[in-house]
Amino acid sequence: MKFNDLTHALAAATVLAFGAGANAQGEYPQQPIRIVVPAPAGGGTDAMARIIASALTANTRWTVIVDNKPGASGIIGTDVVAKAKPDGHTLGMALTATLAINPELFRTLPYDALKDLIPVATIAEQPVVLVVRADSPYKTVAEFVGAHKAKPMTVATAGLGSVGQLVAEMFGRTVGAMFTSIPYKGSSPALQDVVGGQTDCMFAVPPGALPLIQGGRLRALAVTSTKRLPLLPHVPTMAEAGFKNFQASEWKVLVAPAGTQPAIVQRINQEVQKALAQPAVIARMLADGNLPLSGSASHAASFVKAEHGRWANVVRESGLSKTN
């Protein structure tokens, strides 16, 4: 047998052996897939996970369930994913706080956001909405900024290190006048105090703010996305309001434990892309104030790395870095 023939024979034998091993292990998945949500049931992150789980279940023969593991600013649930067996049967719904803010906010974390988790697919982003009470004298961002510069305002936040608090820090630096931050235990009580006039404004994510805006209890002055929100078509972007480079959003990314096979990551990503392209899924996401994202697993990895660096800088500039 010639050398080349021998080489081809050995290569073929290797492929056959690999295939036999793969068949012995069975096709993916071999059991129900769980998406761990590091937040309570009923919130925006939970709703997004359930939309994706439902679509994946309907589009494939997979059984996909949502497992809520709230607590400690998302750290508990995220750590569950980071320490799970990397076989593709445990995924996580990660978000801005768990992957980009917490690593700079807390002195120690039980997981490394960039080393212990693999971004599988970008899912959605939510711009922040600048809101004031409905009877506020400010009808435009320009009027609001003018009054804020004359007498700095109070801003309600959903908690220490929340996206809303950090966006307020960013905007204060942009206009040259910082806000007095009033932290609450969640967005609901924070928004209610804006409605009641106890605080002047809030940089809020859409799910909690939209019903109050649509019900005439809050006034939206601007959104921090590059495009207007379909549910708030008359509310300008910050760019349209005169702040060209001001953009921020809270995002969600599906992740897997480090060590998960690239082929499994790719397969999940492909199915997620199919789900995100469905009109019914898009409609449900838009109804909650989300803007769908898409892209490959490598795109998701690049996205998370860039956002990790960006929000770390924001946390440091806010003076909150490694304070907890």
Wavefront OBJ file of the C-alpha trace (Angstrom):
o trace
v 0.000 0.000 0.000
v 1.334 3.438 -0.935
v 1.935 6.056 1.746
v -0.934 8.268 0.554
v -3.311 5.290 0.497
v -2.284 4.359 4.028
v -2.834 7.947 5.209
v -6.323 8.027 3.692
v -7.189 4.678 5.263
v -6.082 5.813 8.716
v -8.055 9.058 8.357
v -11.163 7.122 7.359
v -10.753 4.786 10.323
v -10.455 7.761 12.662
v -13.663 9.290 11.295
v -15.495 5.971 11.692
v -14.234 5.575 15.244
v -15.281 9.122 16.130
v -18.687 8.567 14.610
v -19.153 5.362 16.573
v -18.246 7.188 19.778
v -20.669 9.992 18.977
v -23.457 7.518 18.252
v -22.737 5.723 21.503
v -23.072 9.004 23.380
v -26.313 9.827 21.567
v -27.424 12.969 19.817
v -27.785 16.320 21.565
v -29.771 16.896 23.679
v -30.091 13.764 25.761
v -32.237 15.316 28.482
v -34.295 18.473 29.112
v -32.418 21.730 28.680
v -32.804 24.288 31.435
v -32.318 28.005 31.073
v -31.294 29.412 34.445
v -32.672 32.901 35.059
v -30.815 34.850 37.781
v -33.972 36.817 38.592
v -37.444 36.180 40.037
v -40.327 34.845 37.974
v -42.512 37.510 36.411
v -39.800 40.033 35.575
v -38.403 41.093 32.213
v -35.488 38.651 32.202
v -37.784 35.788 33.149
v -40.263 36.742 30.412
v -37.492 36.798 27.807
v -36.221 33.375 28.863
v -39.728 31.929 28.614
v -40.238 33.369 25.137
v -37.011 31.712 23.958
v -37.726 28.431 25.785
v -41.221 28.228 24.289
v -39.979 28.929 20.767
v -37.143 26.393 21.014
v -39.516 23.735 22.328
v -42.013 24.421 19.535
v -39.390 24.464 16.781
v -37.474 21.350 17.823
v -38.059 18.130 19.730
v -36.170 19.580 22.663
v -37.692 20.064 26.089
v -36.584 23.483 27.323
v -37.531 24.670 30.796
v -36.878 27.858 32.768
v -35.301 27.609 36.218
v -35.387 30.792 38.323
v -32.417 31.270 40.677
v -32.730 34.866 41.917
v -30.652 36.659 44.516
v -27.514 38.710 45.158
v -27.859 40.977 42.117
v -27.991 37.982 39.777
v -24.830 36.424 41.171
v -26.462 33.259 42.534
v -28.082 32.172 39.278
v -25.101 33.109 37.144
v -22.793 31.074 39.368
v -25.099 28.060 38.979
v -24.527 28.207 35.222
v -20.791 28.804 35.532
v -20.395 25.685 37.692
v -22.788 23.439 35.749
v -21.631 20.456 33.723
v -20.616 21.814 30.286
v -22.743 19.426 28.263
v -25.221 21.894 26.790
v -28.066 20.943 29.110
v -27.657 23.981 31.377
v -27.784 27.444 29.841
v -28.215 30.853 31.425
v -29.939 34.113 30.603
v -27.206 36.608 31.356
v -27.648 40.367 31.319
v -25.750 43.607 31.583
v -25.494 43.452 35.368
v -24.255 39.864 35.649
v -21.643 39.979 32.884
v -20.592 43.619 32.634
v -21.451 45.565 35.806
v -21.030 43.121 38.698
v -17.415 42.201 37.825
v -16.388 45.815 38.460
v -18.920 46.581 41.190
v -18.116 43.739 43.605
v -14.775 42.993 45.208
v -15.201 39.258 44.725
v -17.433 37.112 42.537
v -17.688 33.317 42.561
v -17.390 33.300 38.767
v -15.275 35.013 36.115
v -17.638 36.598 33.606
v -15.236 36.250 30.683
v -13.602 32.911 31.523
v -16.291 30.750 33.116
v -19.115 31.426 30.664
v -19.437 31.136 26.888
v -21.733 33.586 25.085
v -24.037 31.517 22.869
v -26.315 34.154 21.339
v -27.312 37.767 21.814
v -31.055 37.881 22.504
v -32.376 41.410 23.013
v -31.682 44.869 24.304
v -33.852 47.397 26.084
v -33.071 51.094 25.865
v -33.477 53.205 28.963
v -36.290 55.762 29.054
v -35.859 59.123 30.791
v -39.142 59.774 32.604
v -40.573 62.548 34.772
v -44.002 62.813 36.387
v -46.863 63.575 34.019
v -47.472 67.115 35.314
v -43.773 68.030 35.227
v -42.989 71.399 33.640
v -40.345 69.712 31.453
v -41.594 68.634 28.042
v -38.241 68.251 26.287
v -34.769 67.035 27.210
v -33.434 70.568 26.647
v -35.853 71.999 29.219
v -35.023 69.194 31.630
v -31.256 69.692 31.282
v -31.561 73.460 31.682
v -33.458 73.049 34.950
v -31.062 70.339 36.139
v -28.031 72.538 35.565
v -29.673 75.350 37.516
v -30.634 73.072 40.396
v -29.402 69.430 40.339
v -32.238 66.940 40.508
v -32.796 63.695 42.334
v -32.948 60.490 40.298
v -34.687 57.316 41.445
v -32.851 54.065 40.726
v -33.760 50.385 40.950
v -30.795 49.767 43.242
v -27.069 50.173 43.674
v -25.230 49.440 40.447
v -28.408 49.139 38.379
v -28.311 50.097 34.724
v -30.579 53.061 35.439
v -28.248 54.419 38.090
v -25.210 54.101 35.858
v -26.998 55.683 32.887
v -27.903 58.597 35.162
v -24.210 58.869 36.066
v -23.294 58.837 32.383
v -25.864 61.485 31.516
v -24.856 63.685 34.437
v -21.271 63.677 33.221
v -22.427 64.354 29.673
v -24.373 67.499 30.640
v -21.945 68.612 33.342
v -24.291 68.326 36.323
v -24.566 65.214 38.488
v -27.790 63.824 39.948
v -28.431 62.908 43.570
v -29.128 59.186 43.344
v -31.937 57.726 45.476
v -31.716 53.898 45.410
v -34.793 51.695 45.850
v -35.338 47.946 46.130
v -36.463 47.491 42.545
v -37.910 49.599 39.766
v -41.550 49.520 40.907
v -41.171 51.568 44.133
v -38.704 53.853 42.368
v -41.186 54.629 39.598
v -44.001 55.176 42.074
v -41.982 57.853 43.836
v -41.373 59.609 40.534
v -45.142 59.513 39.914
v -45.730 60.892 43.406
v -43.136 63.635 43.072
v -40.823 62.372 45.833
v -38.034 62.133 43.242
v -37.562 64.199 40.101
v -36.844 61.627 37.415
v -35.722 58.131 36.552
v -33.792 56.414 33.794
v -36.057 53.370 33.620
v -36.214 50.187 31.554
v -39.450 49.849 29.545
v -41.386 47.007 31.259
v -42.093 48.966 34.440
v -42.294 52.413 32.871
v -44.463 51.708 29.818
v -47.781 51.129 31.656
v -47.277 54.357 33.613
v -46.383 56.302 30.475
v -49.307 54.894 28.520
v -51.604 55.481 31.493
v -50.689 59.163 31.607
v -48.900 59.048 34.964
v -45.372 59.555 33.627
v -43.967 61.584 30.737
v -41.180 60.092 28.630
v -38.640 62.651 27.423
v -36.221 60.438 25.473
v -34.964 56.893 24.903
v -31.310 55.913 24.873
v -31.455 53.643 21.811
v -30.247 54.542 18.331
v -33.808 54.195 17.040
v -37.178 55.098 18.529
v -39.085 52.420 20.382
v -42.070 51.107 18.389
v -44.221 51.369 21.526
v -43.169 55.000 22.026
v -43.050 56.325 18.469
v -43.404 59.963 19.522
v -40.554 59.870 22.045
v -37.237 61.027 20.537
v -33.892 59.316 20.936
v -31.189 61.098 22.894
v -29.443 61.729 19.584
v -32.547 63.435 18.234
v -32.748 65.439 21.455
v -29.274 66.837 20.853
v -26.973 64.272 22.492
v -25.518 62.496 19.464
v -23.218 60.002 21.113
v -25.358 59.141 24.115
v -26.531 55.531 23.814
v -27.041 52.811 26.418
v -29.136 49.706 26.822
v -29.765 46.776 29.094
v -29.149 43.589 27.126
v -29.657 39.870 27.475
v -27.350 37.130 26.199
v -27.752 33.354 26.336
v -24.649 31.734 27.869
v -23.296 28.246 28.567
v -20.624 26.972 30.977
v -17.051 27.209 29.749
v -15.963 23.948 28.171
v -19.209 23.355 26.302
v -18.397 21.813 22.920
v -18.289 24.331 20.038
v -20.606 22.103 17.993
v -23.263 22.267 20.708
v -22.862 26.029 21.070
v -23.250 26.394 17.318
v -26.345 24.181 17.262
v -28.050 26.148 20.024
v -27.152 29.420 18.321
v -28.697 28.239 15.053
v -31.957 27.319 16.760
v -32.034 30.612 18.665
v -31.577 32.528 15.391
v -34.556 30.687 13.930
v -36.629 31.561 16.986
v -35.636 35.227 16.932
v -36.660 35.474 13.262
v -40.243 34.335 13.925
v -42.838 37.137 13.633
v -44.696 35.927 16.739
v -41.497 35.993 18.816
v -40.554 39.436 17.519
v -44.044 40.754 18.334
v -43.871 39.442 21.903
v -40.443 40.964 22.421
v -41.441 44.353 21.051
v -44.541 44.355 23.252
v -42.254 44.358 26.316
v -40.084 47.162 24.975
v -37.313 44.877 23.744
v -35.384 45.281 20.522
v -34.400 41.822 19.182
v -30.728 41.116 18.571
v -29.222 38.394 16.418
v -25.875 37.051 15.295
v -23.424 34.196 15.598
v -21.851 32.868 18.769
v -18.594 34.626 17.868
v -20.534 37.879 17.500
v -22.034 37.312 20.962
v -18.556 36.772 22.414
v -17.248 40.000 20.872
v -20.342 41.874 22.051
v -19.967 40.708 25.669
v -16.250 41.493 25.749
v -16.817 45.031 24.466
v -19.717 45.697 26.835
v -17.741 44.255 29.762
v -15.049 46.867 29.194
v -17.494 49.688 28.555
v -19.568 49.219 31.711
v -16.472 48.628 33.839
v -15.352 52.125 32.877
v -18.774 53.550 33.768
v -18.708 51.863 37.191
v -15.208 53.185 37.877
v -16.165 56.709 36.837
v -19.207 56.575 39.121
v -17.019 55.890 42.151
v -18.761 52.571 42.842
v -15.900 50.362 41.677
v -15.199 47.430 44.041
v -17.154 49.090 46.856
v -19.257 46.070 47.910
l 1 2 3 4 5 6 7 8 9 10 11 12 13 14 15 16 17 18 19 20 21 22 23 24 25 26 27 28 29 30 31 32 33 34 35 36 37 38 39 40 41 42 43 44 45 46 47 48 49 50 51 52 53 54 55 56 57 58 59 60 61 62 63 64 65 66 67 68 69 70 71 72 73 74 75 76 77 78 79 80 81 82 83 84 85 86 87 88 89 90 91 92 93 94 95 96 97 98 99 100 101 102 103 104 105 106 107 108 109 110 111 112 113 114 115 116 117 118 119 120 121 122 123 124 125 126 127 128 129 130 131 132 133 134 135 136 137 138 139 140 141 142 143 144 145 146 147 148 149 150 151 152 153 154 155 156 157 158 159 160 161 162 163 164 165 166 167 168 169 170 171 172 173 174 175 176 177 178 179 180 181 182 183 184 185 186 187 188 189 190 191 192 193 194 195 196 197 198 199 200 201 202 203 204 205 206 207 208 209 210 211 212 213 214 215 216 217 218 219 220 221 222 223 224 225 226 227 228 229 230 231 232 233 234 235 236 237 238 239 240 241 242 243 244 245 246 247 248 249 250 251 252 253 254 255 256 257 258 259 260 261 262 263 264 265 266 267 268 269 270 271 272 273 274 275 276 277 278 279 280 281 282 283 284 285 286 287 288 289 290 291 292 293 294 295 296 297 298 299 300 301 302 303 304 305 306 307 308 309 310 311 312 313 314 315 316 317 318 319 320 321 322 323 324
